[in-house]
Amino acid sequence: MALECPKIQTELPGPKAKVWLQRDRDSVSPSYTRAYPLVADRGEGCQIIDVDGNRFLDMTAGIAVTATGHCHPEVVAAIKMQAEKLLHMSGTDFYYAPQIELAERLGEFMPGPGPKKVFFCNSGAEAIEGAIKLARFQTKRQNIIGFYGAFHGRTLGALSVTASKAVQREYFFPLLTGVYHAPYPDPYRIPGGMTPEAYATYCVDWIRDTLLGRMVPPSSVAAILVEPMQGEGGYVVPPHNFHRELKALCEEHGILYIADEIQSGIGRTGTFFAIEQFGVVPDIITVAKGIASGLPLGAILSRAEIMQWPPGAHASTFGGNPVACMAALVTARLVTDHLMRNAATQGEYLRAQLRSLQSRHRLIGDVRGLGLMTGAELVRNPATKTRATDERNAVIETAFHQGLLLLGCGANAIRWSPPLTVTREELDVALRIFASALETVERRMP
Ligand SMILES: Cc1ncc(COP(=O)(O)O)c(C=O)c1O
Protein backbone atom coordinates (compact mmCIF):
# COMPACT_ATOMS: atom_id res chain seq x y z
CA MET A 1 0.00 0.00 0.00
CA ALA A 2 1.38 3.41 -0.95
CA LEU A 3 2.33 5.67 1.93
CA GLU A 4 -0.51 8.16 2.32
CA CYS A 5 1.72 10.71 3.92
CA PRO A 6 2.31 13.57 3.73
CA LYS A 7 -1.17 14.84 3.03
CA ILE A 8 -1.58 18.59 3.23
CA GLN A 9 -5.18 19.69 2.80
CA THR A 10 -5.19 23.28 4.06
CA GLU A 11 -2.93 26.25 3.68
CA LEU A 12 -0.22 26.18 6.37
CA PRO A 13 -0.80 27.09 9.07
CA GLY A 14 -4.42 25.98 8.68
CA PRO A 15 -7.41 27.84 10.20
CA LYS A 16 -7.44 25.92 13.50
CA ALA A 17 -3.65 26.12 13.81
CA LYS A 18 -3.84 29.91 13.34
CA VAL A 19 -6.11 30.24 16.39
CA TRP A 20 -3.75 28.14 18.53
CA LEU A 21 -0.74 30.12 17.32
CA GLN A 22 -2.37 33.37 18.40
CA ARG A 23 -3.26 31.92 21.81
CA ASP A 24 0.33 30.67 22.13
CA ARG A 25 1.71 34.11 21.27
CA ASP A 26 -0.47 35.58 24.02
CA SER A 27 0.39 33.11 26.74
CA VAL A 28 3.51 31.00 26.16
CA SER A 29 7.14 32.03 26.67
CA PRO A 30 8.67 33.33 23.45
CA SER A 31 12.02 31.74 24.36
CA TYR A 32 11.10 28.49 22.63
CA THR A 33 12.78 27.92 19.27
CA ARG A 34 9.91 27.07 16.92
CA ALA A 35 11.17 26.87 13.31
CA TYR A 36 7.72 26.67 11.68
CA PRO A 37 4.08 26.77 12.75
CA LEU A 38 3.25 23.10 13.29
CA VAL A 39 0.44 22.62 15.80
CA ALA A 40 0.51 18.88 16.48
CA ASP A 41 -2.62 16.99 17.44
CA ARG A 42 -1.83 13.29 17.05
CA GLY A 43 1.17 11.11 16.32
CA GLU A 44 1.43 7.65 14.78
CA GLY A 45 4.80 6.05 14.12
CA CYS A 46 6.68 8.50 11.87
CA GLN A 47 3.65 10.67 11.22
CA ILE A 48 2.21 13.75 12.90
CA ILE A 49 -1.32 14.93 12.24
CA ASP A 50 -1.94 18.61 12.95
CA VAL A 51 -5.07 20.24 14.36
CA ASP A 52 -6.40 20.85 10.81
CA GLY A 53 -6.00 17.20 9.82
CA ASN A 54 -2.82 17.70 7.77
CA ARG A 55 -0.52 14.69 7.86
CA PHE A 56 3.25 15.23 8.08
CA LEU A 57 6.19 12.87 7.77
CA ASP A 58 8.27 13.39 10.90
CA MET A 59 12.04 13.20 10.62
CA THR A 60 12.52 14.91 14.01
CA ALA A 61 10.91 12.50 16.51
CA GLY A 62 10.25 15.60 18.64
CA ILE A 63 14.02 16.28 18.77
CA ALA A 64 15.20 12.67 18.91
CA VAL A 65 12.75 11.64 21.63
CA THR A 66 10.06 9.27 20.35
CA ALA A 67 12.49 6.37 19.85
CA THR A 68 9.78 3.78 19.28
CA GLY A 69 7.72 6.09 17.06
CA HIS A 70 4.84 8.30 18.09
CA CYS A 71 2.42 6.50 20.41
CA HIS A 72 3.83 3.00 19.95
CA PRO A 73 0.92 0.73 20.98
CA GLU A 74 3.04 -1.33 23.39
CA VAL A 75 4.43 1.79 25.07
CA VAL A 76 0.94 3.31 25.32
CA ALA A 77 -0.45 0.06 26.78
CA ALA A 78 2.30 -0.03 29.43
CA ILE A 79 1.63 3.62 30.31
CA LYS A 80 -2.13 2.99 30.64
CA MET A 81 -1.60 -0.10 32.75
CA GLN A 82 0.83 1.68 35.10
CA ALA A 83 -1.32 4.84 35.25
CA GLU A 84 -4.23 2.79 36.57
CA LYS A 85 -2.00 1.20 39.22
CA LEU A 86 0.30 3.90 40.58
CA LEU A 87 0.95 7.37 39.15
CA HIS A 88 3.45 8.59 41.71
CA MET A 89 4.97 7.69 45.04
CA SER A 90 8.37 9.51 44.78
CA GLY A 91 11.31 7.19 44.25
CA THR A 92 13.27 9.59 46.44
CA ASP A 93 11.40 8.54 49.59
CA PHE A 94 9.87 5.16 48.76
CA TYR A 95 10.48 2.08 46.64
CA TYR A 96 8.56 0.72 43.64
CA ALA A 97 9.33 -2.03 41.16
CA PRO A 98 9.46 -0.17 37.80
CA GLN A 99 12.26 2.12 39.00
CA ILE A 100 14.33 -0.77 40.35
CA GLU A 101 13.75 -2.87 37.23
CA LEU A 102 14.75 -0.01 34.97
CA ALA A 103 17.92 0.66 36.98
CA GLU A 104 18.86 -3.03 36.61
CA ARG A 105 18.16 -2.93 32.88
CA LEU A 106 20.11 0.29 32.22
CA GLY A 107 22.99 -1.03 34.32
CA GLU A 108 23.19 -4.05 32.00
CA PHE A 109 23.49 -1.73 28.99
CA MET A 110 26.27 0.42 30.44
CA PRO A 111 29.60 -0.67 28.93
CA GLY A 112 32.29 -2.08 31.21
CA PRO A 113 32.40 -4.87 33.79
CA GLY A 114 31.11 -4.84 37.35
CA PRO A 115 28.00 -3.55 39.08
CA LYS A 116 26.42 -0.24 38.06
CA LYS A 117 24.11 2.26 39.74
CA VAL A 118 21.50 4.61 38.32
CA PHE A 119 20.10 7.96 39.50
CA PHE A 120 16.76 9.04 38.01
CA CYS A 121 15.64 12.55 37.14
CA ASN A 122 13.25 14.24 34.67
CA SER A 123 15.26 15.72 31.83
CA GLY A 124 18.59 15.96 30.07
CA ALA A 125 19.72 19.14 31.79
CA GLU A 126 18.93 17.61 35.16
CA ALA A 127 20.96 14.52 34.32
CA ILE A 128 23.90 16.81 33.50
CA GLU A 129 23.47 18.76 36.75
CA GLY A 130 23.51 15.50 38.69
CA ALA A 131 26.51 14.14 36.78
CA ILE A 132 28.53 17.30 37.54
CA LYS A 133 27.60 17.04 41.21
CA LEU A 134 28.45 13.33 41.26
CA ALA A 135 31.86 13.95 39.65
CA ARG A 136 32.64 16.71 42.15
CA PHE A 137 31.48 14.57 45.06
CA GLN A 138 33.42 11.49 43.98
CA THR A 139 36.72 13.25 43.15
CA LYS A 140 36.50 16.11 45.67
CA ARG A 141 37.72 18.28 42.77
CA GLN A 142 35.96 21.38 41.41
CA ASN A 143 36.65 21.94 37.74
CA ILE A 144 34.91 20.60 34.64
CA ILE A 145 36.14 20.57 31.03
CA GLY A 146 33.66 20.71 28.15
CA PHE A 147 33.85 21.47 24.43
CA TYR A 148 33.08 24.28 22.03
CA GLY A 149 29.94 23.40 20.11
CA ALA A 150 28.62 21.28 22.99
CA PHE A 151 25.02 21.37 24.13
CA HIS A 152 24.19 19.97 27.55
CA GLY A 153 21.02 21.86 28.48
CA ARG A 154 19.82 25.21 29.76
CA THR A 155 19.76 25.04 33.56
CA LEU A 156 22.59 27.10 35.03
CA GLY A 157 25.03 24.23 35.66
CA ALA A 158 24.38 22.51 32.31
CA LEU A 159 24.45 25.89 30.55
CA SER A 160 27.89 26.57 31.98
CA VAL A 161 29.29 23.62 30.01
CA THR A 162 27.11 24.32 26.96
CA ALA A 163 28.98 26.30 24.28
CA SER A 164 26.70 25.97 21.29
CA LYS A 165 25.08 29.36 20.63
CA ALA A 166 25.76 32.68 22.38
CA VAL A 167 22.01 33.46 22.60
CA GLN A 168 21.67 30.50 24.95
CA ARG A 169 24.05 32.23 27.41
CA GLU A 170 23.35 35.94 26.89
CA TYR A 171 22.46 37.74 30.15
CA PHE A 172 22.67 34.54 32.18
CA PHE A 173 26.12 35.21 33.64
CA PRO A 174 27.68 34.56 36.06
CA LEU A 175 27.54 30.86 35.28
CA LEU A 176 29.22 28.07 37.21
CA THR A 177 32.86 28.87 37.90
CA GLY A 178 35.53 26.29 37.11
CA VAL A 179 34.26 25.32 33.65
CA TYR A 180 36.75 25.32 30.76
CA HIS A 181 36.21 24.58 27.08
CA ALA A 182 38.33 22.85 24.48
CA PRO A 183 38.02 22.44 20.70
CA TYR A 184 35.97 19.48 19.46
CA PRO A 185 37.39 17.91 16.31
CA ASP A 186 34.97 18.51 13.42
CA PRO A 187 36.36 16.55 10.45
CA TYR A 188 34.60 18.89 7.98
CA ARG A 189 36.38 21.94 9.35
CA ILE A 190 39.93 20.82 9.94
CA PRO A 191 42.43 23.66 9.87
CA GLY A 192 45.14 23.47 7.18
CA GLY A 193 45.96 20.07 5.80
CA MET A 194 45.75 17.87 8.93
CA THR A 195 44.26 14.39 8.74
CA PRO A 196 41.11 13.90 10.85
CA GLU A 197 43.04 11.64 13.22
CA ALA A 198 45.87 14.16 13.62
CA TYR A 199 43.28 16.88 14.31
CA ALA A 200 41.65 14.73 17.00
CA THR A 201 45.07 14.19 18.60
CA TYR A 202 45.72 17.94 18.36
CA CYS A 203 42.47 18.65 20.27
CA VAL A 204 43.37 16.20 23.05
CA ASP A 205 46.92 17.60 23.18
CA TRP A 206 45.41 21.08 23.46
CA ILE A 207 43.63 19.99 26.64
CA ARG A 208 46.81 18.39 27.96
CA ASP A 209 49.14 21.29 27.13
CA THR A 210 46.97 24.40 27.25
CA LEU A 211 44.24 23.62 29.78
CA LEU A 212 45.94 21.15 32.12
CA GLY A 213 49.42 22.56 31.53
CA ARG A 214 48.68 26.30 31.83
CA MET A 215 45.22 26.87 33.28
CA VAL A 216 43.81 24.12 35.51
CA PRO A 217 46.04 21.64 37.29
CA PRO A 218 44.79 18.11 36.52
CA SER A 219 44.44 17.47 40.25
CA SER A 220 41.65 20.11 40.28
CA VAL A 221 39.64 18.64 37.38
CA ALA A 222 36.70 16.46 38.38
CA ALA A 223 35.48 15.47 34.92
CA ILE A 224 35.59 15.93 31.19
CA LEU A 225 32.03 16.09 29.84
CA VAL A 226 31.70 15.14 26.19
CA GLU A 227 29.06 14.17 23.64
CA PRO A 228 30.11 11.02 21.70
CA MET A 229 28.97 12.97 18.63
CA GLN A 230 27.78 16.55 18.97
CA GLY A 231 24.02 16.93 18.58
CA GLU A 232 22.71 20.46 18.83
CA GLY A 233 26.19 21.64 17.76
CA GLY A 234 25.66 20.29 14.24
CA TYR A 235 25.61 16.46 14.27
CA VAL A 236 29.40 16.31 14.24
CA VAL A 237 31.08 12.88 14.37
CA PRO A 238 34.63 13.15 15.70
CA PRO A 239 37.47 11.05 14.22
CA HIS A 240 37.60 7.53 15.58
CA ASN A 241 40.69 8.04 17.78
CA PHE A 242 39.32 11.11 19.59
CA HIS A 243 37.41 9.47 22.43
CA ARG A 244 40.08 6.83 23.06
CA GLU A 245 42.79 9.46 23.41
CA LEU A 246 40.54 11.65 25.56
CA LYS A 247 39.74 8.72 27.86
CA ALA A 248 43.45 7.87 28.15
CA LEU A 249 44.13 11.47 29.21
CA CYS A 250 41.37 11.19 31.83
CA GLU A 251 42.80 7.93 33.17
CA GLU A 252 46.28 9.42 33.36
CA HIS A 253 45.03 12.11 35.74
CA GLY A 254 42.15 10.47 37.62
CA ILE A 255 39.63 12.68 35.79
CA LEU A 256 36.17 11.17 35.30
CA TYR A 257 35.00 10.78 31.71
CA ILE A 258 31.28 11.63 31.36
CA ALA A 259 29.58 10.68 28.08
CA ASP A 260 26.50 12.80 27.42
CA GLU A 261 24.30 10.29 25.58
CA ILE A 262 21.14 12.34 26.06
CA GLN A 263 20.61 12.64 22.32
CA SER A 264 22.81 9.82 21.00
CA GLY A 265 21.76 7.07 23.44
CA ILE A 266 19.00 4.44 23.51
CA GLY A 267 19.84 2.86 20.17
CA ARG A 268 19.66 6.01 18.05
CA THR A 269 23.10 5.57 16.50
CA GLY A 270 22.74 1.80 15.92
CA THR A 271 24.26 0.71 19.24
CA PHE A 272 22.60 1.21 22.62
CA PHE A 273 25.14 3.93 23.42
CA ALA A 274 27.03 5.77 20.68
CA ILE A 275 30.25 5.66 22.70
CA GLU A 276 30.38 1.87 22.18
CA GLN A 277 31.31 2.57 18.56
CA PHE A 278 34.46 4.38 19.74
CA GLY A 279 35.61 1.53 21.99
CA VAL A 280 35.54 3.64 25.15
CA VAL A 281 34.08 2.76 28.55
CA PRO A 282 32.85 5.96 30.24
CA ASP A 283 32.85 6.44 34.00
CA ILE A 284 29.46 8.17 33.90
CA ILE A 285 26.74 8.27 31.21
CA THR A 286 23.82 10.69 31.09
CA VAL A 287 20.60 9.79 29.24
CA ALA A 288 17.17 11.38 28.67
CA LYS A 289 15.25 12.16 25.45
CA GLY A 290 14.57 8.75 23.83
CA ILE A 291 14.71 6.73 27.06
CA ALA A 292 10.93 6.66 27.64
CA SER A 293 9.72 7.27 24.06
CA GLY A 294 8.21 10.64 24.94
CA LEU A 295 7.57 10.64 28.68
CA PRO A 296 9.88 12.89 30.69
CA LEU A 297 12.71 10.89 32.23
CA GLY A 298 16.45 11.31 32.62
CA ALA A 299 19.11 9.15 34.22
CA ILE A 300 22.73 9.11 35.32
CA LEU A 301 24.52 5.78 35.02
CA SER A 302 27.87 4.98 36.58
CA ARG A 303 30.00 2.21 37.96
CA ALA A 304 28.69 1.37 41.42
CA GLU A 305 31.86 2.54 43.18
CA ILE A 306 31.50 6.02 41.66
CA MET A 307 27.88 6.52 42.73
CA GLN A 308 28.61 6.43 46.45
CA TRP A 309 26.98 9.44 48.04
CA PRO A 310 24.93 9.61 51.22
CA PRO A 311 21.13 9.98 51.51
CA GLY A 312 20.26 13.62 50.88
CA ALA A 313 23.25 14.37 48.65
CA HIS A 314 21.04 14.30 45.56
CA ALA A 315 17.37 13.52 44.94
CA SER A 316 14.31 14.55 42.93
CA THR A 317 10.58 14.33 43.73
CA PHE A 318 9.45 13.24 40.27
CA GLY A 319 12.62 11.61 38.91
CA GLY A 320 12.05 7.96 37.99
CA ASN A 321 8.27 8.33 38.00
CA PRO A 322 6.67 4.85 37.76
CA VAL A 323 4.75 5.61 34.55
CA ALA A 324 7.85 6.97 32.81
CA CYS A 325 9.88 3.97 34.04
CA MET A 326 7.30 1.53 32.59
CA ALA A 327 7.47 3.36 29.25
CA ALA A 328 11.26 3.13 29.42
CA LEU A 329 11.23 -0.60 30.15
CA VAL A 330 9.13 -1.25 27.04
CA THR A 331 11.27 1.17 25.02
CA ALA A 332 14.46 -0.66 26.05
CA ARG A 333 12.93 -4.01 25.04
CA LEU A 334 11.82 -2.76 21.62
CA VAL A 335 15.08 -0.93 20.98
CA THR A 336 17.30 -3.89 21.78
CA ASP A 337 14.95 -6.38 20.13
CA HIS A 338 15.02 -4.81 16.65
CA LEU A 339 14.90 -1.00 16.53
CA MET A 340 18.62 -0.53 17.15
CA ARG A 341 19.38 -2.70 14.12
CA ASN A 342 16.84 -0.77 12.06
CA ALA A 343 18.52 2.50 13.13
CA ALA A 344 21.89 1.23 11.87
CA THR A 345 20.52 -0.03 8.53
CA GLN A 346 18.23 2.89 7.76
CA GLY A 347 20.86 5.38 8.87
CA GLU A 348 23.35 3.94 6.43
CA TYR A 349 20.77 4.03 3.65
CA LEU A 350 19.85 7.61 4.52
CA ARG A 351 23.46 8.80 4.39
CA ALA A 352 24.05 7.01 1.07
CA GLN A 353 20.99 8.73 -0.40
CA LEU A 354 21.98 12.12 1.01
CA ARG A 355 25.47 11.69 -0.49
CA SER A 356 23.88 10.94 -3.81
CA LEU A 357 21.81 14.14 -3.44
CA GLN A 358 25.04 15.95 -2.58
CA SER A 359 26.39 15.20 -6.06
CA ARG A 360 23.40 17.04 -7.55
CA HIS A 361 22.87 19.83 -5.01
CA ARG A 362 25.56 22.42 -4.43
CA LEU A 363 24.01 23.41 -1.09
CA ILE A 364 24.99 20.13 0.57
CA GLY A 365 28.56 20.52 1.78
CA ASP A 366 28.81 17.52 4.09
CA VAL A 367 26.81 14.44 5.06
CA ARG A 368 27.69 12.68 8.32
CA GLY A 369 26.28 10.79 11.23
CA LEU A 370 25.86 7.50 13.02
CA GLY A 371 22.65 5.49 12.62
CA LEU A 372 19.61 7.73 12.74
CA MET A 373 21.55 10.69 14.03
CA THR A 374 22.42 11.93 10.59
CA GLY A 375 23.14 15.48 9.48
CA ALA A 376 23.63 17.40 6.26
CA GLU A 377 25.61 20.64 6.47
CA LEU A 378 24.50 23.30 3.99
CA VAL A 379 27.06 25.70 2.53
CA ARG A 380 26.89 28.51 -0.02
CA ASN A 381 29.97 27.23 -1.76
CA PRO A 382 31.54 23.82 -1.13
CA ALA A 383 35.01 25.25 -1.81
CA THR A 384 34.81 28.00 0.84
CA LYS A 385 32.40 26.08 3.12
CA THR A 386 30.62 29.38 3.86
CA ARG A 387 27.76 28.56 6.21
CA ALA A 388 24.35 28.71 4.50
CA THR A 389 22.24 29.52 7.56
CA ASP A 390 19.43 31.42 5.80
CA GLU A 391 19.28 28.82 3.04
CA ARG A 392 19.17 26.02 5.63
CA ASN A 393 16.24 27.72 7.34
CA ALA A 394 14.52 28.21 3.98
CA VAL A 395 14.93 24.51 3.09
CA ILE A 396 13.36 23.49 6.41
CA GLU A 397 10.47 25.94 5.94
CA THR A 398 9.89 24.80 2.34
CA ALA A 399 9.95 21.13 3.39
CA PHE A 400 7.36 21.90 6.08
CA HIS A 401 5.00 23.34 3.47
CA GLN A 402 5.40 20.10 1.52
CA GLY A 403 4.59 18.01 4.60
CA LEU A 404 8.07 17.05 5.81
CA LEU A 405 9.19 17.86 9.36
CA LEU A 406 12.91 18.56 9.70
CA LEU A 407 14.93 20.52 12.26
CA GLY A 408 18.20 22.37 12.10
CA CYS A 409 21.28 21.91 14.28
CA GLY A 410 24.43 23.98 14.52
CA ALA A 411 24.54 27.16 12.45
CA ASN A 412 23.76 25.56 9.12
CA ALA A 413 23.10 21.82 9.37
CA ILE A 414 19.87 19.87 9.01
CA ARG A 415 19.30 17.02 11.40
CA TRP A 416 17.63 13.78 10.47
CA SER A 417 16.55 12.12 13.70
CA PRO A 418 13.39 10.16 12.84
CA PRO A 419 11.85 7.57 15.15
CA LEU A 420 13.93 4.36 15.13
CA THR A 421 10.94 2.65 13.50
CA VAL A 422 11.40 4.57 10.24
CA THR A 423 11.04 2.50 7.07
CA ARG A 424 12.85 2.67 3.73
CA GLU A 425 9.64 3.84 2.11
CA GLU A 426 9.25 6.70 4.60
CA LEU A 427 12.85 7.74 4.06
CA ASP A 428 12.40 7.67 0.28
CA VAL A 429 9.37 9.95 0.48
CA ALA A 430 11.18 12.28 2.90
CA LEU A 431 14.26 12.40 0.65
CA ARG A 432 12.15 13.28 -2.40
CA ILE A 433 10.61 16.22 -0.57
CA PHE A 434 14.00 17.27 0.78
CA ALA A 435 15.46 17.25 -2.75
CA SER A 436 12.57 19.34 -4.01
CA ALA A 437 13.02 21.84 -1.14
CA LEU A 438 16.75 22.09 -1.92
CA GLU A 439 15.95 22.72 -5.55
CA THR A 440 13.47 25.49 -4.68
CA VAL A 441 16.00 27.27 -2.48
CA GLU A 442 18.91 26.73 -4.87
CA ARG A 443 16.90 28.31 -7.71
CA ARG A 444 16.70 31.52 -5.66
CA MET A 445 20.47 31.61 -5.03
CA PRO A 446 22.75 33.84 -7.13
C1 LIG B 1 23.41 16.11 24.21
C2 LIG B 1 22.35 16.80 25.00
N1 LIG B 1 22.52 17.00 26.31
C3 LIG B 1 21.59 17.62 27.06
C4 LIG B 1 20.43 18.09 26.51
C5 LIG B 1 19.41 18.79 27.37
O1 LIG B 1 18.28 18.00 27.48
P1 LIG B 1 16.88 18.63 28.00
O2 LIG B 1 16.38 19.51 26.91
O3 LIG B 1 16.01 17.43 28.25
O4 LIG B 1 17.18 19.38 29.23
C6 LIG B 1 20.21 17.93 25.14
C7 LIG B 1 18.99 18.45 24.51
O5 LIG B 1 18.91 18.70 23.34
C8 LIG B 1 21.19 17.27 24.36
O6 LIG B 1 21.03 17.10 23.05
The ligand as a MOL file (V3000), in Angstrom:
LIG
                    3D

  0  0  0     0  0            999 V3000
M  V30 BEGIN CTAB
M  V30 COUNTS 16 16 0 0 0
M  V30 BEGIN ATOM
M  V30 1 C 23.4050 16.1100 24.2130 0
M  V30 2 C 22.3530 16.8050 25.0020 0
M  V30 3 N 22.5190 16.9980 26.3050 0
M  V30 4 C 21.5890 17.6180 27.0640 0
M  V30 5 C 20.4290 18.0940 26.5070 0
M  V30 6 C 19.4090 18.7860 27.3690 0
M  V30 7 O 18.2760 17.9980 27.4820 0
M  V30 8 P 16.8780 18.6350 27.9970 0
M  V30 9 O 16.3760 19.5090 26.9060 0
M  V30 10 O 16.0110 17.4260 28.2550 0
M  V30 11 O 17.1810 19.3800 29.2330 0
M  V30 12 C 20.2090 17.9270 25.1450 0
M  V30 13 C 18.9870 18.4530 24.5140 0
M  V30 14 O 18.9090 18.7000 23.3400 0
M  V30 15 C 21.1870 17.2710 24.3570 0
M  V30 16 O 21.0290 17.0990 23.0530 0
M  V30 END ATOM
M  V30 BEGIN BOND
M  V30 1 1 1 2
M  V30 2 1 2 3
M  V30 3 2 2 15
M  V30 4 2 3 4
M  V30 5 1 4 5
M  V30 6 1 5 6
M  V30 7 2 5 12
M  V30 8 1 6 7
M  V30 9 1 7 8
M  V30 10 2 8 9
M  V30 11 1 8 10
M  V30 12 1 8 11
M  V30 13 1 12 13
M  V30 14 1 12 15
M  V30 15 2 13 14
M  V30 16 1 15 16
M  V30 END BOND
M  V30 END CTAB
M  END
